[in-house]
Amino acid sequence: MLREVSDNMAFNRDDMTCTPHMADSSEYANPRDDDPAEDQDSCLESLLSLSESIAEVVASPQADQLPKRVLEMKVSALFYVHKRARSYREMHIRDDIVDVIMEKKRKMILDATTVQELKRICAEPKPYYTGNQFKASKYCIPEEELIAWSCTSLRAPLNAAGFNRYMQLFKEVFGFLPWEDQ
């Protein structure tokens, strides 16, 4: 039987949310000089992408067939994912990883047909512990779960199952393990 990971496991729900308070914390931020022009370009690019996604929802052929509540939730979900991506960028997560998360979430949101499905897509990664390993739902994006494990490992050492899941995701995302030659 699958169990949702609880606070006493290697995964703390607060760490999975990647809320803005984490972005402000010096223990999570990489010391680097931020270029305001680069920040502005990134922000404009992100807003343009969000606008295109919203337009795609409104102009999609299925827009007439879906209930108004689902369409509203799709737009809300796009805003929510945009906000979370901004939080990841403030934490200095690699732009290519954030872009992959955004694109996968965008596609899932555009393909969703129910409010419940959209809520699951917007939820933070919640892997389940099967008794000997962690598993993720079909709505969990490996790159986003990798960020959650990374945030968790900064707070406390991971147990064996957590570490194994972290390394499994690392290899899936990057194609190699940290100690291997690329």
N, C-alpha and C positions, 0 to 999 in steps of 0.2 A: 504494500500500500504506500502511495506517495504522501509525503508530508511537506507542507510549506515550511521553509526554513524559518526558525524562530530566532529571537535575539540571542539565545545562548549558543547558537551555532556560529559558524564563521561569518555569517552574513547579517549585518545590522541594517535594519530597514532605513534608519536615518542616513546611513552611508549610501544607500542605493538611490536616494532621491536626488543627490547632487544639487542640493538647494543652494541658493546664492550665498548663504553664510559660509559655505565651504569655499566658494570662490574668493571670498574676502580673507580667508584664513591664510596666514603666511606659510603654514606647514604644507599647504597644497599647491601654492603658486610657485611656478618656476621663476627664479629671478632672471628677468630679461628686460631690455629696454623696449617699451612699446612705441611703435611709430604711429602717431595719430593719423597720418594719411593712410597708412595700411589698415588701421582700425576702421576708418571711415569707408574705405573701399570694401572691406569685408562686410561691414554693416549694410552698405548699399546693395552689394551682391546678394546678401541674405534676404533683404527686403524684396528685391526683384524676384528672387526665387519663390518667396512666399506669395507674392502677388500673382505670379504665373500659376502657382498651384491652386490658389483660390479661384482664379479665372477658369482653370481646367475643371474644377468641381462644378461651378455654376453652368459652364457651357457643355458639360458632358452629356452624351445621349441618354444616360440613365437618370439625369437630373429630374426629368419629368415623371419618371416612374417611382422615384424614391419619396418617402414621406418628408415633409418639410423639416421635421425634427432631425432626421438623419442628415439632411443637407446642412442644417445649422451646426450639428455636431461635427461634421466633417471640417467645416471652416474653423470651429473652435479647436479641434484637434490639430489642425495645421498651425494655428497660433501657438498652441501649447508646445508642440514639437519645436517650433522656431525658438520659443523662449528657453526650452531646455538646451537646445544647441548653443544658444548664446551663453548660457551658464557654463557649458563645457568649454567654450572658447575662452571665457573669463578664467577658467581653471588652467588654461594653457594646454588643453588637450590638442593633439595634432590635428590640423585642419583637414587633412585627408580622411582621418577617422571620423570626424564630425560630419564631413560631407557625405560619407558612406551611410552613416546613421540617418541623416536627413533624407537622403534619396530612398533608402529602404522604407523608412516610416512613411514618407510621402506616397510611395507606391501602395503600401498597405492601406493607407487612409483612402486613397482614391478608389481602391478595389472593394472597400468595406461596404456592406449593405445594411447593417444594423447598428443601433446605438451601443448595444452591448459589445459588439465586436470593436467599435471605435474606442470604447473605454479600456478594453484589454490592450489595444495597440498603444494607447497613451500611458498605460501603467508602467511603473519602473520595472526593470528586470527582477523577476522573482523565481529564481531556480528552486527546484524541489529536491529534497534529499531522499534517496530511495533506500537508505540503510547502508550503502557503501559508496555512493557517488551522487553528484548533483546532476539534475536534468533541467532543461528549460522548456517553456511552452512554445508553441509555434509562433507566437507573437513576439518572442524575445529575439532581439538582434544581437548576434555574437559580439560585435564591436561595442555595443552599449553595456552588455554584461561584463565585458572585459574592463571597462571603465569602473563599473561598480566594484569588481574584485580588486582593482588597483586602489581605489579609495579605501576599501576595507583593509587592505594589507598595510596601508599607511597608519591606520589606527591601532592595529594589533596583529600579531602573527596569525597566519591562517593555519587551521588544522590540516591534516593530511588530505582529506577529501576536498577542502577548499583550495589548497595549493594545486592539487591535481587538476581541478576544474579550471583554475586560473591559467595553468600552463597549456591545457588542452585548447582553451580559447586563444591564447597567445599564438600557438602554432597555427590554428585555423585562420586567424586574422593576418599574421605576418608571414606564415609559411616556414618558420623555423623557431626553435627554442632559444632563449636568451644566451645560453652557453654554447650554442652551435655556431659554426661558421656559416655565413650567409651564402 
